[in-house]
Amino acid sequence: MVNRGSLEFWIEHGMKVTVEVEVVDIDGKKKKTLGRPVKHSDAVIGFVLTLGTVFHQRLRQTEGLAQFVVQMAKLSWKVPDFTTLCRRRKTLPMQLPLKSKEHVVAILDSTGLKVYGEGEWKVRKHSYSKHRTWTKVHVSIDSDGEIRVVRTTENSVDDATIGVQLVQAETAKVISVPADGAYDKAKMYTAIAAKGARALIPPRSNAKIWIHGNTKGTKHPRDENLRAIRKTTRKQWKAQVGYHIRSGVENTIFRLKTIFTDELHSRSLESQKREVFFRCSTLNLMTAQGMPDSYVVP
């Protein structure tokens, strides 16, 4: 417990901060690009922004924190200033650190992160205000809590619309897709079927059969789920198909909000996407470091 409060940084020996990044073509010759040449690589910008994400720092404070780390490590690095961090953050490629897996269970869910507005006490006391704005975060995680795909949109975007993108963006083979009733739409079942996966989406309480039993053709998976629920109960159906594995995504979202707060500092949507990405990327690194190496004991 005491060691959890200590600070220790491991910086790769090959990370060069002061070297300018050259853009080369296929022949290996340096391209002539317009504008001022880039002095910091994407890896350096990502390192500094990740440092600020872990310690909940704004860009100016992140610059000072990175300078302190470089000074303590006795490195001759030039830390990018906060203006460079703000500008380069919008163009950084977003690739989550993922484990190599052959099969995954794509558990889908969405949550809201506050951009600006009154606190919870003010809302409860004087109701909502038109200045209260949220950004929606859609995630797809595996059964071990690893965030596989993340999308950030405005709060008016439909869950099922982004859910299709989450399923299509998964590179590993998808076994099943557990999700709540917000994803109970035809386009979701089409995307899941294209992946060869099983849809574990409970139909809504007023759901109707889409393709009746006397119709020729393949039975729709949603209709099969609905018939199974009608024969037993919704609770028993969830237990039979293993739907309760979806609680893992609730735990991941809880950790995401607890560790990095439920607020966003950026105002533009592109910057918010990067801010959410760095939170999810950092959470994946924490999950990978904290997971034990489990194996079967004969």
C-alpha angles and dihedrals in degrees: 000000000000093000090056088071095054122099121225127165126199112198120187114245092225096057107110116192104174097047114100117239111241121206110218132183130222093283091055094247120135113256123229106235129181121249134026115330117254113252100185127053123231089252091059094047090048092049093053094044091049089051090054092046093055094050096038094242129157118232096269092048090044090057091053093046092051091049090053092050092049091048093050090048090051093232126153093226127141108222115217113249123242093259090057091047091052094048098042094044091071093058101040115121112248111223117152118221102250136177118242106256134169097200130028139175106227105214110188131202142138136216140180130248118197117241098183139331142095123317127257094267092053091049093050092047101043104013125240125328130215089236092064108105132178135190120217122231119197119195138182115201136179125236091267093058098258113146105232102176132011132186129183120204142155116286093252096064117111117249094224092053092057090037089065089054092049092053094045093049093057109106098191124073110278116221099183140348115220113191139148129258094278088076094052096118135118095245090058093053090048092053092046092049090051088058091050091240134134119252113227097185118136110227116237121267093257095043121145131202111269099195115027122223096248091058117103117241139051117330115247114247091225091056090050091053091048093050091049090052092049092051093052126000136289091251093052092047091054091051093048097050095039094245092154089077083084089078086080092073090052088055091049093051090047090053091046092055096039096050099037101023126242096268134089123215098198122087104198119072094234092055090045090054090056092045091053091044093055090049092052092043092051091046090053090053091050091048092050092049094046098045114101121231100249124194137165115265110218 
